[in-house]
Amino acid sequence: MSVLRLQNVSKSYGANDVFIGLSAAIAQGSRIGLVGPNGVGKTTLLQIIAGDEAPTNGEVNVASGVRIGYLKQEAMEAFVWQGNSLRGEMESVFTELNETSERMRELEALMADPDADLEAVLEEYGELQELFEARGGYDIDVRIRKTLAGLGFHEDQHDIPLEHLSGGQKTRALLARLLLEKPDLMILDEPTNHLDVEAIAWLEFTLRNWDGALVIVSHDRYFLDTTVNAIWELHPTHIEDYKGNYTAYLRQRQERFERHLKLYEKTKASLEKEIAYISKMIGTPRGKDNAEGRLKQLSRQLIAIDHVGLMEAMSGKKWSQLDIGNVRPLSVSEANKRIKRLKAPAGAPPPMRARFDTTQRGGDIVLTSTEMAVGYPGNTLFTSDPISLHRGEVAALIGPNGSGKTTFLRTVMREIEPLKGRARLGTNVVVGYFAQAHDQFDHEKRVIDELMLHTKMEEKDARSYLAKYQLTGDDAFKAIGDLSGGERARFALAIMALDGANFLLLDEPTNHLDIPSQEAIQSMLATFPGTILLVTHDRFLVDALATQIWELEDGHLHVFKGDYKAYLQRGEEEKARQRAEREAARSAREARLQAANGSVAERVTELELALEEAETKLEQLNAEIEEIGGVAAEDYLQELQAAYRTTQKQIADMLNEWEDLATPEAL
């Protein structure tokens, strides 16, 4: 079942077509990653799906009763009631459930009213209680606290007014609200932009277990890999649908491209052969009729290819199924021109033709260190395990912002000295440094002028060199400050490649880049014959390249010699060990509690049984009232009502007592 369908959707702004003729369906429970280069219209399509933007042409059909939630990239104006607190905004999601709770309390009071229709009261109360429990009414506070904690909000921030939150915090608050609302279709535009590593991991786990449909736009390829089960690749004229996560999409995209390329080559060769035969025979008396018939058939093929694309036109569908209509035959000349201008299918983003060439081969040992303390006089940022990095290896340095990763790169480059210990570069090591901010450039200077400062190239050669890094045409004459993030990153790599470095220090090389640019840079780094020290939050890049993981955590750099999968596996094993230790500690606490005061679990069970007994008494009382007409039931009812409330309070007190007793400090 589809929750939403796009039918021939187009969007234009004046004479500018963003996209035309898009058709697709979002199935119930599907998790879709929407990908494509910057500027192709991903956010515009999300806005149309969410109903915030109307298509210029076409229809968006939403299934009856489907609720849509939309997380925009920035949420500065996300909340209508700016005076609400963060906790209050989350609680507003459950207004209906809170009203149900209020009504249940009113009904509880009516149970003690001798003039009330007790049978009707009990029936309504039972229905509301069942609904309240099914919708998680008893867990509202827990769900709010878990969601806010998962997205990085501490308890002391829960009462902050929304108007005092930063833009990033508002975006996280909106995401928290959406997760609590549980819409049938949730649309997320760059949901990881304002999240740290722990919050991203929590969100990945949450979305993997999401019951509704999802559409996600994200530059985080690893995030897509772990959360989606389908990929939509957006093009100006269509959406290509792929099954599976992002890694599966990469494989399928290449396989599809190869199939399309073979079909293109086969079809073009066949068409060229056919037009050559027609050209030869159409002027002859004996072959004219046959040639004209074949030209008519060829014309239909070429016009179909123009209208619906090569793959669709050659899919074996009947002419009527292609919905082309009647066409006039082309002339031989027109047919020939159309065949010549047939374009090969677009495949993966074209890789940069450039590669890093090292001027000399370095020694086998590239970087070694003793145990170190890194930072500035009077301010130690972290200590470090001993390091050993060899030629051809890729070390990924990961850790939270502000932990000292860039400072470590500066230490390796000998711009600052370690506070304790030492780091040493190997023999014939030539370092190339990629700065995250690209602040080594004069942003007022033109690209080609900056390049020619680093080399003796003539302008023609400089433009050819830039083209290898996908900086073509007018890009060469732009001011560096006017380049996009991806263009500036590629230019920085182009300049760094001139140094002939055999040891690359890369500080967030894919930061803020669209996916095609990330893929291009990854392809380039994968062919580098030297050694790389990579500082990045790009887990997909780490997974593809790293042979060592250096993790900065709690003021210490831990060296793990192994790839990212092995590192994650070790982390899971460590979590399992910690869970086992917590379980053992819990069992030990329960044993001590058993010896001292009896089992908490047994006491809770006793209270639950008492509650069941109270509910049974209510049913018995109802039957008795029906028999005696309610004359003598009031005393029994009040007694039972008091017992019921007492039991509820005992359960609440017991849960509070359990939380206190379950802490090590209490034992």
C-alpha positions, 0 to 999 in steps of 0.5 A: 500500500502506498502512503503517497504518490507523485504523478507527473510532478514538475516544478518551475520558477519562471522559465527555470525548470527544477524538474519535470515529469516525476512519478514515484510512490512511497510504500507504507514502511519504506525508508527512502534515501533521496540522493543527487547533486546539489541544485538538482531539487532535492529540498524542493521535492521534499517540500512538495511531498510535505505539502509546503510547496505546490507543484507547477504541474502534476499531482501529489496524492496522499492516502486518506488519514496519512499524517506527514511530519517534515524536518527542514534543514534549519528550524529557526521558525519551527515553533509557533509558541515560542514561549513554550519550554522544551519539555512543554513543547514535547508534552504538547504532542500528547495533548489528546492523551493528557485529555484522556487521562483527565477524563479518566480521573473524572470517571474515577471521581464519578465511581463514588457518586451514588447518583451516577450510572456506574455501569456506563462509567465503568464501561467508558473508563475501561475503554479509555484505559485500554486506549491510554495504555495502547498509545503509551500513556503511562510512558509519556514522561519516559519517552520524552526523557529518552528522546531528548537525551538521545538527541543530546539535551541534558536534564537541566535544559528541559525547562529552557524556553524555546526562544532561548535555543540556538538554531541547531538546538531548535532543529534537534527539538523539532526532530525530537517532537517529530519522533514523539509524534510518530507521523505515518510519513516522516521527511528528514532534510539533513537530520544529522547536521546538528548532532554529535556522534552519539546522537547520530548513533541513537538516531540511526538505531531509532530509525532502523526500528521506525514503523512509518515511512521515511524519506531522508536527504543526507550527505552522510553516506554511512547514515544512509547505509544504516537507515534506508532500504531504498534509494531515489536518485533524482534527475531533472526528468525522472527518479531512478529507484534502487532497492537496498541501502546506499552501498547496495545502490552504488553496486546497482548503479554501476551494474545498471550503467553497464547494462545501459551502456551495452544496450546503447552501443548495441542499439546505436550500431543497429540503428547506424546499420539500418540507416545505412541500408535505407540510404542505399536502397531508398533511391533504387526502384526495386528497393524504394518501397521496402526502404520507405517502410523501414524508414517509417519504422526507424522513425518511430523508434527514434522518436520514442527514444527522444520521448521516453528514453532509450531503455524504455523505448527498447523495453519491448513494449507495444507502440500503444503502451509508450503513449507517443501518438502518431508520428510523421516519418523522418527524412533520411537526413533527419534520422541520421542526425538523430542517430548521431546525437544519441548520448551514452547513458550517464553512469556514476559521477565521472571520477576526477582524472587527477591523482596524487603523484609522489616525487619520491618514495618515502621509507617504510616507517612514516610516523612513530611516537612515544606516549605523548601529551598534546596541547599548549603550555598550561592546557593539555588537550589529551594524552596518546598511545604510542603510534606506528604508521607505515607506508601505504596505511591510512589512519583515521583520527576520530573524536568529538569537535574540540577534542584536539584533532587539528592540534594533533595534525599541527603537532605531527607537522612540527608546528607545535611541540608535544608537551610530553614525549615526541613524534618523529617522521620517517625518512624522505617523508614529504607532508601535504596538508589539507586544511578544513577552512582552506584559510591558506588561500587569498579568497579574493584571488582568482583560481587560475592566478593562485594556481600559477603562483605555485607552478610555472604553467602557462594559462592553457596548461593551468586550465587543463590541470584544473579540468582534471579536478572538475574545475572547467570553463569559467570556474578557472576565473572565479574568485576562490571565495566564490567557489562552492564548498566542493569546488574549493575542496577540489582546488585545495587538493589540486594545489596540494598535489603539486607538492608531490607529498607522500604523506597526506594530512587531511582535515575534514576533506569531505566536510559540507560536500554533496555526495558526488563530490564526496565520491570523487574525492574518495576515488582520488584518495583510494588511488593514492600510493602514499600514506594518509592521516585522515581527520573526518566525521565521514564514516563512509570514507573511514570505512572505505579507506582506514587501516587504523582507527585512532579514537580521541575519547575522554582526553586520550588517543587510543590506537586501534590497528584494524579497519572500521568494521573491526573497530565497530565490532570491538565496540559492540563486544565492549558494550556486551561486556559492560551489559554483562557486568551491569547484569551481574551487578544488578543480580548481586544487588537483587540478592543483597536486597533479597537478603535484607528486605525481600525481592523488589520484583516480588513486592511489585508482583504482590502489588500487581496482584493486589490491583488485579484483586481490586479490579475483580472487586469492582466487577463484583460490586457492579454485579451486586449493585445491579442486583440490589439497585444500588441502595446498599452499594455506597460503602462498599464502593468507597472502600474499594475506591480507597483501596484502588487509589492506595494500591496505585500509590503503593506501586508508584512509591515502590518504583521510586524506592526501587530506583533508589535501591538499585544504585550502588551508592544505596547499597 
